[in-house]
C-alpha cells in the first residue's frame, strides 16, 4: 500500500469522532488540527523543528480555537488512524515542507493526541 498523508487521515478521524458525539468543527478546523497532529509526529520523527511545530500549533489555535477532542474518543480515533493495528506507515512533514515516510506507533500516536488536547 502506498504511504498515506497522515494529516488527511487525522483530519477525517477528528471530524468523524466529533460529529459522532454531537459536536462539529467549523470549516477548515479539523484539517488544521490534523496538520497540528501530523506536525507533532513530524517533530518527533522527521526533524521538524520545535519552532515550526509551535508556529503551526499557535496559529491553528488562534484561528480555530481548541481542538474538539475528548480522551474517551482516543480508542476509536486510534483504530481509524492506525487501521486497526499497532502502527501505520504514513507521510509526515519534515523540515522545509518535505514529506517523510515514517512508522507511527500506537504509543506515539496517543502522545500526539495528548499534545493536541493540551494545545
N, C-alpha and C positions, 0 to 999 in steps of 0.2 A: 504494500500500500504506500502511496506517496505520502510524504510528511504533510501534515495539516498546519495551517497558520493558527496558532493556539489562541490568539486574541479573538478570532472569529468564533471559535468553539466556546470560549468562555463567555463571549457576548450572548450567544444563544442560551447557554446554561443559566446565566444570571437572569435574563428576561423570562425564561420558562419558569424558573423557581419563584420569582416574584409574582408573576401572573397566576401561578398555581396556588398562591397564598393570598390572592385578592389585592395584590399591590402591582403598580405599574411604574416602569421607568419612563421619564419624559423622553421625547425623541432624541436619539443620539447618546443618551446616558449609559445604557447597557454596553454599547460599543466602546464608549470612553472608558468605562470601568473594566471592560475586557482588556483594553490596552494597558491599563494600570497593572492588572494581574499578570499579563504576559511580560510586562516590563520588569516586574519584580523577579520573575523567573529568569529573565534575561540578565538581570543584575547578578543573580545567584549563579548562573551557569555560563553566560556568554560574554562577559566583560562590559556590559552596560554599566556606566559609571553611576555612583550614588547620586551625583548631581543631576544627571539625566533622569534618573528614576524619580527623584524628588520633584523636579520641574514638571514632569508628566503628572504625578500624583496631585500636586498642589493646584495645577491649572484645571484638572478634571474636577477636583472637589470644589473649587471656586465657581466653575461654570455650571456644574450639575448637582452640587450638594453631595451628601454622603452616599455611599453605596447602599443599595437596598439588599440586605443580606442578613439572614438570621443563622446563627450557628446550628440550629436544628435542621437547616437545609443542606448542610455540608455533605451528607451521605449521598443524596440524590444528585447534587452538582458534581461530586467526585465521580460517581458512577457514569454520568453522562460524559464528562470530560476525559476520563481515563478509559472510556469504552468498556467498563465493567472489569477492568484488570487492575494490576498493582502499579502499572506505569504505562506511559504512552510516548511515542516518538513524535515530536512536533517541531515546528519552526518558531523560534523565539527571536526577539530583537537583540542585537548586539550594538556595540559602539558604532556611531556614524550611520545608523539606519540599516545596517546589514542584518540579514536573517541567518540563523544558525540552526541546524538540526540537532536537537538535544533530547535526552530521555528525561521526562518529568516523572518523578516518583510520587507515590502517594503521600509520603511524609512532607516532601517539599510542596506539593500541591496544597495540603492543608495549611502549611505555614503561609503560603501565598494568600489563602482565603482570610486568615487572621490579619495579615498585613492590610488587605483591602478593607476589612471591617474597622480596623483601628485608624485607617487612612484619613 
